[in-house]
């Protein structure tokens, strides 16, 4: 019954996209409609990822979900760069890493309950995020004084971004090779979607998610103004959650079905991929539009470091529980409160 309802709700995506271009809807109505349309799309990406993981194993399955799920964030970021909203871009990207570490993983552990996670893979993700945070300091520290968007910082961002992409390529090669070794295909015929069909559905759902997310973000400013929120809070919390809708739904869904290992892979692989791939990719692609300096605020890097340390502590023994999930969710609420109190960079 639930599957039929979700399949039916997939029609909301084309409706939201078409109405955005042909009808003069109020921004608040667009926001609600787009948000509703993201729910079945997130479920579809989770469904396709689970079928793909039957052929590849949880490690590569998590990598696939992270890859497809982060596509909307890339599009959202580049649109914001084009509009000159650099604080929105930086806030949404750093908020995405924190959201995956605390919110997505937290709800996954809460939904899945007791189980085990891949400690080796988890701590590779933690190491990548830690390295990225240290490299972000290279540009961020001089950006705490003066104009954070000055050209010298944008120039300094280029070698930092290149270094992060090199780290990403090496880590991805190691991770995929490791999971290919660990995953032993069953001699039994795998029921469900073929690997090719799973990838096709993932691709189509990702494109639809990107278009719907664009509609939603286009109405966020009016929504934020009416709600009395700052642009920074909207970017670091609301936009980050919207951009991660695929990981939110997909990870929680597979965790609820008892696949804790895959759910943790989805959340952690996505967080690591945002840190070492998406953020530098946005910075380098922005050179074609308007140079973007990775001059993150102090509060952003402080919250990022704290989220990383807490998540590593929670998963140190490779086990999951609902209590640990609640701890991570509570920590995310605390981060959101800090961001609300932080206000704009320049008041």
PECOR-V981318 format. One record per pair of residues at least 12 apart in sequence whose ideal C-beta (glycine too) atoms are under 10 Angstrom apart, sorted by the first residue. I is the first residue (numbers start at 1). J is the second residue. D is the distance in whole Angstrom. If there is no record, write none. Layout:
BEGIN
i=[I/I]
j=[J/J]
d=[D/D]
END
This chain:
BEGIN
i=[2/3/3/5/5/6/6/6/6/6/6/6/6/7/7/7/7/8/9/9/9/9/9/9/9/10/10/10/10/10/10/10/10/11/11/12/12/12/12/12/12/12/12/12/12/13/13/13/13/13/13/13/13/13/13/13/13/13/13/13/14/14/14/14/15/15/15/15/16/16/16/16/16/16/16/16/16/16/16/16/16/17/17/17/17/17/17/17/17/19/19/19/20/20/20/20/20/20/20/20/20/21/25/25/26/26/27/27/27/27/27/27/27/27/28/28/28/28/28/29/30/30/30/30/30/30/30/31/31/31/31/31/31/31/31/31/31/31/32/32/32/33/33/33/33/34/34/34/34/34/34/34/34/34/34/34/35/35/35/35/35/35/35/35/35/35/36/36/37/37/37/37/37/37/37/37/38/38/38/38/38/38/38/38/38/38/38/38/38/38/39/39/39/40/40/40/41/41/41/41/41/41/41/41/41/41/41/41/41/41/42/42/42/42/42/42/42/42/42/42/42/42/42/43/43/43/43/43/43/44/44/44/44/44/44/44/44/44/44/45/45/45/45/45/45/45/45/45/45/45/45/45/45/45/45/45/45/46/46/46/46/46/46/46/46/46/46/46/46/46/46/46/46/46/46/47/47/47/47/47/47/47/47/47/47/48/48/48/48/48/48/48/48/48/48/48/48/48/48/48/49/49/49/49/49/49/49/49/49/49/49/49/49/49/49/49/49/49/49/49/49/50/50/50/50/50/50/50/50/50/50/50/50/51/51/51/51/51/51/51/51/51/51/51/52/52/52/52/52/52/52/52/52/52/52/52/52/53/53/53/53/53/53/53/53/53/53/54/54/54/54/54/54/54/54/54/55/55/55/55/55/55/55/55/55/55/55/56/56/56/56/56/56/56/57/57/57/57/57/57/57/57/57/57/58/58/58/58/58/58/58/58/58/58/58/58/58/58/58/58/59/59/59/59/59/59/59/59/59/59/59/59/59/59/59/60/60/60/60/60/60/60/60/61/61/61/61/61/61/61/61/61/61/61/62/62/62/62/62/62/62/62/62/62/62/62/62/62/62/62/62/62/62/62/63/63/63/63/63/63/63/63/63/63/63/64/64/64/64/64/64/65/65/65/65/65/65/65/65/65/65/65/65/65/66/66/66/66/66/66/66/66/66/66/66/66/66/66/66/66/66/66/67/67/67/67/67/67/67/67/68/68/68/68/68/68/68/68/68/68/68/69/69/69/69/69/69/69/69/69/69/69/69/69/69/69/69/69/69/69/69/70/70/70/70/70/70/70/70/70/70/70/70/70/70/71/71/71/71/71/71/71/71/71/71/71/72/72/72/72/72/72/72/72/72/72/72/72/72/72/72/72/73/73/73/73/73/73/73/73/73/73/73/73/73/73/73/73/73/73/73/74/74/74/74/74/74/74/74/74/75/75/75/75/75/75/75/75/75/76/76/76/76/76/76/76/76/76/76/76/76/76/76/76/76/76/76/77/77/77/77/77/77/77/77/77/77/77/77/77/77/77/77/78/78/78/78/78/78/78/79/79/79/79/79/80/80/80/80/80/80/80/80/81/81/81/81/81/81/81/81/81/81/82/82/82/82/83/83/83/84/84/84/85/85/85/85/86/86/86/86/86/86/86/86/86/86/87/87/87/87/87/87/87/87/87/87/87/87/88/88/88/88/88/88/88/88/88/89/89/89/89/89/89/89/89/90/90/90/90/90/90/90/90/90/90/90/90/90/90/90/90/90/90/90/91/91/91/91/91/91/91/91/91/91/91/91/91/91/91/91/91/92/92/92/92/92/92/92/92/92/92/92/92/92/92/92/93/93/93/93/93/93/93/93/93/93/93/93/93/93/93/94/94/94/94/94/94/94/94/94/94/94/94/94/94/94/94/94/95/95/95/95/95/95/95/95/95/95/95/95/95/95/95/95/95/95/95/96/96/96/96/96/96/96/96/96/96/96/96/96/96/96/96/97/97/97/97/97/97/97/97/97/97/97/97/97/97/97/97/97/97/97/98/98/98/98/98/98/98/98/98/98/98/98/98/98/98/98/98/98/99/99/99/99/99/99/99/99/99/99/99/99/99/99/99/99/99/99/100/100/100/100/100/100/100/100/100/100/100/100/100/100/100/100/100/100/100/101/101/101/101/101/101/101/101/101/101/101/101/101/101/101/101/101/101/101/101/101/101/102/102/102/102/102/102/102/102/102/102/102/102/102/102/102/102/102/102/102/102/103/103/103/103/103/103/103/103/103/103/103/103/103/103/103/103/104/104/104/104/104/104/104/104/104/104/104/104/104/104/104/104/104/104/104/104/105/105/105/105/105/105/105/105/105/105/105/105/105/105/105/105/105/105/105/105/105/105/105/106/106/106/106/106/106/106/106/106/106/106/106/106/106/106/107/107/107/107/107/107/107/107/107/107/107/107/107/108/108/108/108/108/108/108/108/108/108/108/108/108/108/108/108/108/108/108/108/108/109/109/109/109/109/109/109/109/109/109/109/109/109/109/109/109/109/109/109/109/110/110/110/110/110/110/110/110/110/110/110/110/110/111/111/111/111/111/111/111/111/111/111/111/111/112/112/112/112/112/112/112/112/112/112/112/112/112/112/112/112/112/113/113/113/113/113/113/113/113/113/114/114/114/114/114/114/114/115/115/115/115/115/115/115/115/115/115/115/116/116/116/116/116/116/116/117/117/117/117/117/117/117/117/117/117/117/117/117/117/118/118/118/118/118/118/118/118/118/118/118/119/119/119/119/119/120/120/120/120/121/121/121/121/121/121/121/121/121/121/122/122/122/122/122/122/122/122/122/122/122/122/123/123/123/123/123/124/124/124/124/124/124/124/125/125/125/125/125/125/125/125/125/125/125/125/125/125/125/125/125/126/126/126/126/126/126/126/126/126/127/127/127/127/127/128/128/128/128/128/128/128/128/128/128/128/128/128/128/129/129/129/129/129/129/129/129/129/129/129/129/129/130/130/130/130/130/130/130/131/131/131/131/131/131/131/132/132/132/132/132/132/132/132/132/132/132/132/132/132/132/132/133/133/133/133/133/133/133/134/134/135/135/135/135/135/135/135/135/135/135/135/136/136/136/136/136/136/136/136/136/136/136/137/137/137/137/137/138/138/138/138/138/138/138/139/139/139/139/139/139/139/139/139/139/139/139/139/139/139/140/140/140/140/140/140/140/140/140/140/141/141/141/141/142/142/142/143/143/143/143/143/143/143/143/143/144/144/144/144/144/144/146/147/147/147/148/148/148/148/148/148/148/149/149/149/149/149/150/150/150/151/151/152/153/153/153/153/153/154/154/154/154/154/154/154/154/154/155/155/156/156/156/157/157/157/157/157/157/157/157/157/157/157/158/158/158/158/158/158/158/160/160/160/160/160/161/161/161/161/161/161/161/161/161/161/161/161/162/162/162/163/163/164/164/164/164/164/164/164/164/164/164/165/165/165/165/165/165/165/166/166/167/167/167/167/168/168/168/168/168/168/168/168/169/169/170/171/171/171/171/172/172/172/172/172/175/175/175/179/202/202/205/205/206/209/209/209/209/210/210/212/212/213/213/213/213/213/216/216/216/216/216/217/217/217/217/217/217/220/220/220/220/220/221/223/224/224/229/229/230/230/230/230/230/230/230/231/231/231/232/232/232/232/232/232/232/232/232/233/233/233/233/233/233/233/234/235/236/236/236/236/236/236/236/236/236/236/237/237/237/237/237/238/240/240/241/241/243/243/244/244/244/244/246/246/247/247/247/247/247/247/247/248/248/248/250/250/250/250/250/251/251/251/251/251/251/251/251/252/252/253/254/255/255/255/260/260/260/261/261/263/264/264/264/267/267/268/268/271/271/271/271/275/275/279/279/279/280/282/295/297/297/297/297/298/298/299/299/299/299/299/299/299/300/300/300/302/302/303/303/303/303/303/303/303/303/304/306/306/306/306/307/307/307/307/307/310/310/310/310/311/311/311/311/313/314/314/314/315]
j=[43/43/47/40/43/39/40/41/42/43/44/47/249/40/43/44/47/40/36/37/39/40/41/43/44/37/39/40/41/43/44/205/208/37/40/33/34/35/36/37/38/39/40/41/212/33/34/36/37/38/40/41/44/205/207/208/209/211/212/215/37/208/211/212/33/36/37/212/30/32/33/34/35/36/37/38/208/211/212/215/216/33/34/37/208/211/212/214/215/33/34/215/33/34/211/212/214/215/216/218/219/215/215/219/219/222/218/219/220/221/222/223/225/226/219/222/223/226/227/219/215/216/218/219/220/222/223/215/216/217/218/219/220/222/223/224/238/242/216/219/223/212/215/216/219/211/212/213/214/215/216/217/218/219/220/242/212/213/215/216/219/223/238/241/242/245/212/216/208/209/211/212/213/215/216/245/72/208/209/212/213/215/216/241/242/243/245/246/248/249/245/248/249/205/208/249/72/204/205/206/207/208/209/210/211/212/213/245/246/249/69/205/209/244/245/246/247/248/249/250/251/252/253/205/246/249/250/252/253/201/202/204/205/206/208/209/246/249/250/64/65/68/69/201/202/204/205/206/208/209/245/246/247/249/250/253/266/65/69/205/246/247/248/249/250/251/252/253/254/255/256/257/262/263/266/192/193/198/201/202/205/249/250/253/254/64/65/68/193/197/198/199/200/201/202/203/204/205/206/250/61/62/63/64/65/66/68/69/198/201/202/205/246/247/250/251/253/254/262/265/266/65/192/193/198/250/253/254/257/259/262/263/266/190/191/192/193/194/195/197/198/199/201/202/64/65/68/192/193/194/195/196/197/198/199/201/202/65/183/195/198/254/259/261/262/265/266/185/186/190/191/192/193/194/195/198/183/185/186/190/192/193/194/195/196/198/199/176/179/180/183/185/195/198/179/180/181/182/183/184/185/261/262/265/117/118/121/179/182/183/254/259/260/261/262/263/264/265/266/269/118/120/121/124/175/176/178/179/180/182/183/261/262/265/269/175/176/178/179/180/183/265/269/179/183/198/250/254/259/261/262/265/266/269/118/121/125/175/179/247/250/251/254/261/262/263/264/265/266/267/268/269/270/273/121/172/175/176/179/265/266/269/270/272/273/198/199/202/265/266/269/202/246/247/250/251/254/262/263/265/266/267/269/270/100/125/246/247/250/251/265/266/267/268/269/270/271/272/273/274/277/278/172/202/206/269/270/273/277/278/199/201/202/203/205/206/207/209/246/247/250/100/104/202/205/206/209/243/244/245/246/247/248/249/250/251/266/269/270/273/274/96/100/206/243/244/246/247/269/270/273/274/277/278/281/202/203/205/206/207/209/210/213/243/246/278/206/207/208/209/210/211/212/213/214/216/217/242/243/244/245/246/92/93/96/210/213/239/240/242/243/244/245/246/247/270/273/274/278/279/282/93/210/243/274/277/278/281/282/285/206/207/209/210/211/213/214/217/243/88/89/92/93/96/210/213/214/216/217/218/220/235/239/240/242/243/282/89/90/92/93/96/235/239/243/278/279/281/282/283/285/286/292/281/282/285/286/288/289/292/213/214/217/218/289/92/93/217/235/239/282/286/292/282/283/285/286/287/288/289/290/291/292/286/288/289/290/221/289/290/149/289/290/221/231/235/239/148/149/154/286/290/291/292/293/295/345/148/149/230/231/232/235/236/295/297/344/345/346/217/220/221/231/232/234/235/236/239/235/239/279/282/283/286/292/294/136/140/143/148/149/232/235/236/279/282/283/292/293/294/295/296/297/300/345/230/231/232/233/234/235/236/237/238/239/240/296/297/300/339/342/345/217/232/234/235/236/237/238/239/240/241/242/243/244/274/282/235/236/239/240/243/274/275/278/279/282/283/292/294/296/300/133/136/235/236/240/274/275/279/294/296/297/299/300/301/303/304/307/232/233/234/235/236/237/238/239/240/241/243/244/274/300/303/304/335/336/339/235/236/239/240/241/242/243/244/247/270/271/273/274/275/278/279/129/132/133/240/244/270/271/272/273/274/275/276/278/279/300/303/304/307/308/129/236/237/240/271/274/300/303/304/306/307/308/311/331/332/335/336/339/236/237/239/240/241/242/243/244/247/248/267/270/271/274/307/332/335/336/125/129/240/244/247/248/251/266/267/268/269/270/271/272/273/274/275/307/311/125/126/129/267/268/270/271/272/274/275/304/306/307/308/310/311/312/314/328/331/332/335/267/271/303/306/307/308/310/311/314/325/327/328/329/330/331/332/333/334/335/336/237/240/241/244/247/248/251/267/307/328/329/331/332/333/335/336/241/244/246/247/248/249/250/251/252/255/263/264/266/267/268/270/271/328/329/332/117/122/247/251/252/255/263/264/266/267/268/270/271/307/311/314/315/320/324/325/328/329/332/252/267/311/314/322/324/325/326/327/328/329/330/331/332/333/248/249/251/252/255/256/263/267/325/326/328/329/332/247/248/250/251/252/253/254/255/256/259/260/262/263/264/265/266/267/268/320/325/328/251/252/255/260/263/264/267/314/315/319/320/321/322/323/324/325/326/327/328/329/252/255/256/320/321/322/323/324/325/326/327/328/329/251/252/253/254/255/256/257/258/260/263/322/325/251/252/254/255/256/257/258/259/260/261/262/263/264/320/321/322/325/255/256/258/260/320/321/322/323/325/260/319/320/321/322/323/324/255/258/259/260/261/263/264/318/319/320/321/260/261/264/317/318/319/320/260/261/262/263/264/265/267/268/314/315/317/318/319/320/178/179/182/260/261/262/264/265/268/315/318/315/316/317/318/319/175/178/182/318/175/178/179/182/261/264/265/268/269/272/261/264/265/267/268/269/272/311/312/315/316/318/268/312/315/316/318/171/174/175/178/268/269/272/171/175/264/265/267/268/269/270/271/272/273/275/276/308/311/312/315/268/271/272/308/309/311/312/315/316/167/171/272/308/312/164/167/168/171/172/175/268/269/271/272/273/275/276/277/268/271/272/273/274/275/276/304/305/307/308/311/312/272/275/304/305/308/309/312/163/164/167/171/272/275/276/160/163/164/167/168/271/272/274/275/276/277/279/280/294/304/308/275/296/300/301/304/305/308/301/305/159/160/161/163/164/167/275/276/279/280/294/157/160/164/275/279/294/295/296/300/301/304/160/294/296/301/305/153/156/157/159/160/163/294/152/153/154/155/156/157/158/159/160/161/283/293/294/295/296/153/160/293/294/295/296/297/298/300/301/295/296/298/301/156/293/295/156/157/293/294/295/296/297/298/345/295/296/297/298/301/345/295/293/295/346/293/294/295/296/297/345/346/290/291/292/293/295/291/293/295/291/293/293/291/292/293/294/295/283/286/287/290/291/292/293/294/295/291/293/293/294/295/279/280/283/284/286/287/291/292/293/294/295/280/283/284/287/291/293/294/279/280/283/293/294/276/279/280/281/282/283/284/285/286/287/292/294/280/283/284/276/280/275/276/277/278/279/280/281/283/284/294/276/277/279/280/281/283/284/276/280/275/276/277/280/272/273/275/276/277/278/280/281/276/277/276/272/273/276/277/269/272/273/276/277/265/269/272/265/246/250/246/250/246/242/243/245/246/243/246/242/245/239/242/243/245/246/238/239/242/243/245/234/235/238/239/242/243/234/235/238/239/242/234/238/238/239/339/340/339/340/342/343/344/345/347/343/344/345/297/299/300/339/340/342/343/344/345/336/339/340/341/342/343/344/339/339/297/299/300/303/335/336/338/339/340/342/332/335/336/339/340/336/274/339/332/336/274/278/267/270/271/274/266/270/263/266/267/269/270/271/274/266/267/270/262/263/266/267/270/263/264/265/266/267/268/269/270/266/267/266/266/267/320/325/319/320/321/318/320/320/315/318/320/311/328/311/315/304/307/308/311/304/308/292/294/296/294/294/345/339/342/344/345/342/345/335/338/339/341/342/343/345/339/342/345/335/338/331/332/334/335/336/338/339/342/335/331/334/335/338/328/331/332/334/335/327/328/331/332/324/327/328/331/327/327/328/331/328]
d=[9/9/9/8/10/8/5/10/10/5/8/9/10/7/9/9/10/8/7/8/7/4/9/9/10/8/10/5/7/9/7/9/8/9/9/7/9/10/6/4/9/8/7/9/8/10/9/10/5/8/8/6/10/9/10/5/8/8/5/10/9/8/9/9/7/10/7/10/7/10/5/5/9/8/5/9/10/8/5/6/8/10/9/8/8/5/7/9/6/7/10/9/9/8/9/9/8/5/10/8/9/9/10/9/8/8/8/4/8/8/4/6/9/9/7/7/6/7/10/8/6/7/7/4/10/9/9/9/6/9/9/4/7/8/5/10/10/10/9/9/9/9/8/9/9/9/5/7/9/5/4/9/9/7/10/8/9/10/10/6/10/10/10/10/7/9/10/10/8/9/9/5/9/8/8/10/9/9/7/6/7/10/7/10/7/10/4/8/9/8/8/9/7/9/10/9/10/10/6/9/10/6/5/10/10/7/9/7/7/8/8/9/8/9/5/5/8/6/3/6/10/9/8/9/9/5/8/10/6/7/9/9/5/10/9/9/9/9/9/10/7/6/6/8/6/10/5/7/10/7/9/4/8/7/5/9/10/7/9/10/8/9/9/5/3/7/8/4/6/10/10/10/10/9/8/10/9/9/8/10/9/9/8/7/9/9/9/8/7/8/5/8/8/4/5/9/9/7/10/9/6/8/10/6/4/9/8/9/8/9/7/10/9/10/6/9/9/7/8/10/7/9/8/9/9/8/8/5/7/7/7/10/10/9/10/5/4/8/8/8/4/10/8/9/5/8/10/10/8/10/6/10/9/4/7/9/7/8/9/10/9/8/8/10/6/9/9/10/9/5/8/6/8/10/8/8/9/8/10/6/9/9/8/4/10/7/10/9/8/8/7/9/7/9/5/8/10/7/3/9/9/9/9/9/10/7/9/8/9/8/9/7/9/5/4/9/9/5/9/10/7/10/6/10/7/8/7/3/9/7/7/9/9/6/8/8/6/10/5/7/7/9/10/9/9/9/10/9/9/9/6/7/8/9/9/8/9/9/9/10/10/9/9/9/6/8/8/3/5/8/7/4/8/10/10/7/7/7/8/8/9/5/9/10/8/8/8/7/10/9/9/8/7/7/5/8/9/8/10/8/5/9/7/7/9/10/9/7/10/10/8/7/9/9/4/4/8/8/5/8/9/9/10/9/9/9/9/7/9/10/9/10/5/7/7/4/10/8/7/10/9/9/10/9/10/7/8/9/7/8/3/5/9/9/7/9/8/10/6/9/10/8/10/9/8/8/8/8/10/6/6/6/8/5/9/10/9/10/5/8/7/6/9/9/8/9/7/9/10/5/4/9/8/4/8/10/9/8/5/9/8/7/7/7/6/9/8/9/8/9/4/7/10/10/10/9/10/7/6/10/8/10/8/9/10/10/6/7/6/8/10/10/9/5/9/7/6/9/9/9/9/7/10/10/8/6/7/9/5/10/10/10/7/10/8/5/10/5/9/6/6/9/10/9/8/8/9/9/5/9/9/8/9/10/7/6/7/9/7/10/10/7/7/8/10/7/10/8/8/8/9/10/9/7/9/8/5/10/10/5/6/9/6/9/10/5/7/10/10/9/9/10/7/9/7/8/10/8/5/10/9/8/10/6/7/9/10/8/9/9/6/6/7/9/10/8/8/6/9/9/9/9/6/8/7/4/9/7/8/9/9/7/9/8/6/10/10/9/10/8/10/9/8/9/9/9/10/8/9/7/7/6/8/7/9/10/8/5/8/8/3/4/9/10/7/8/9/8/7/8/10/9/9/10/9/4/7/9/9/4/5/10/9/6/10/10/10/9/9/10/8/9/7/9/7/5/7/9/10/9/9/9/9/8/9/7/8/9/9/8/9/6/8/10/4/8/8/6/10/9/9/10/7/4/6/9/7/3/8/9/9/10/8/9/9/9/9/8/10/9/9/5/9/10/6/6/9/8/8/10/5/9/8/9/7/8/9/9/10/9/5/8/9/5/5/10/9/8/10/10/6/8/8/10/8/9/7/8/10/8/6/6/9/5/9/10/9/7/6/9/9/9/8/10/5/6/10/8/5/8/8/9/9/8/9/9/7/9/10/10/10/9/6/6/9/9/9/5/7/9/5/4/9/9/7/9/9/9/9/9/8/7/8/9/5/10/10/10/8/10/5/6/8/5/9/10/8/9/8/10/9/9/9/10/5/10/7/7/10/10/9/5/7/9/5/4/9/9/7/10/10/9/7/8/9/7/10/9/10/7/7/9/5/9/9/9/9/6/10/5/6/9/9/5/8/10/9/10/7/4/9/7/8/9/10/9/9/10/9/7/10/9/8/7/9/4/7/10/8/10/7/8/8/9/9/8/6/9/10/10/9/9/9/10/8/5/7/7/3/4/8/8/6/10/7/10/7/5/8/10/9/9/7/10/8/7/9/9/9/9/5/6/9/8/4/9/10/7/9/4/7/10/8/6/10/8/7/9/10/10/7/8/8/8/9/8/9/10/5/7/7/9/5/3/8/9/7/9/8/8/10/9/9/5/9/9/3/6/10/8/7/9/5/8/9/4/4/9/10/9/8/8/8/9/8/8/3/7/8/7/8/4/9/10/6/9/6/9/8/8/8/9/9/8/7/7/5/10/8/8/7/7/5/8/10/10/8/7/9/3/7/9/9/10/7/5/8/7/7/9/9/6/6/7/6/6/10/9/4/8/10/8/10/6/9/5/7/6/10/9/9/10/6/10/7/7/9/10/7/7/8/8/4/9/10/8/9/9/7/8/8/9/9/8/6/7/8/10/10/7/8/10/6/10/10/9/8/5/9/7/9/7/8/9/9/7/8/6/9/9/9/8/9/9/9/9/9/4/6/9/6/4/9/9/10/10/9/9/10/8/9/8/6/9/7/5/8/10/10/8/9/10/10/9/7/8/6/10/10/9/10/9/4/9/6/5/9/9/6/6/10/9/5/8/8/9/9/5/9/9/10/9/10/8/6/9/9/9/8/6/9/10/8/7/9/10/6/8/9/10/8/9/4/5/9/7/9/10/9/10/7/9/10/6/6/6/7/10/10/10/5/9/6/6/9/9/9/10/9/9/10/7/9/9/8/6/9/6/9/6/8/10/10/9/7/10/10/7/9/9/5/9/9/10/6/9/10/5/5/10/10/6/9/9/6/5/5/8/9/10/9/7/5/5/8/8/8/6/9/10/9/9/8/10/8/9/10/6/8/3/8/8/10/10/8/9/8/6/10/10/10/9/9/10/6/10/4/9/8/7/9/9/8/8/6/7/10/7/9/7/8/9/9/10/4/8/5/8/9/8/9/4/7/5/9/9/8/9/7/9/9/10/8/5/9/9/9/8/7/5/5/8/9/8/7/8/9/10/10/10/7/8/10/6/10/8/3/8/9/4/5/10/10/10/9/7/7/10/8/9/8/8/5/7/10/7/4/9/9/10/9/7/7/10/5/7/10/8/9/10/10/5/9/9/8/7/9/4/4/9/8/9/9/9/10/8/10/7/9/10/10/9/9/8/10/8/9/9/9/10/8/10/7/10/9/7/6/10/10/9/9/9/6/6/7/9/9/9/6/10/9/9/10/9/6/7/8/6/9/6/7/8/8/8/7/10/10/8/9/8/8/6/5/10/9/10/7/9/8/9/9/7/9/7/7/6/7/8/5/5/9/8/8/9/10/9/9/9/7/9/9/8/10/5/10/9/9/8/5/6/8/10/9/10/10/10/9/10/9/7/9/9/9/9/10/6/6/9/5/9/10/10/9/10/9/8/6/9/9/5/8/9/4/5/10/10/8/9/9/10/7/9/8/9/9/5/10/10/9/9/7/10/7/9/10/8/8/10/9/9/8/8/9/10/7/9/8/9/10/10/8/10/6/9/10/9/7/7/9/5/10/9/9/9/10/10/9/10/10/9/5/10/6/7/9/9/8/9/8/9/9/7/8/10/7/8/7/6/10/10/10/7/9/9/6/6/9/10]
END
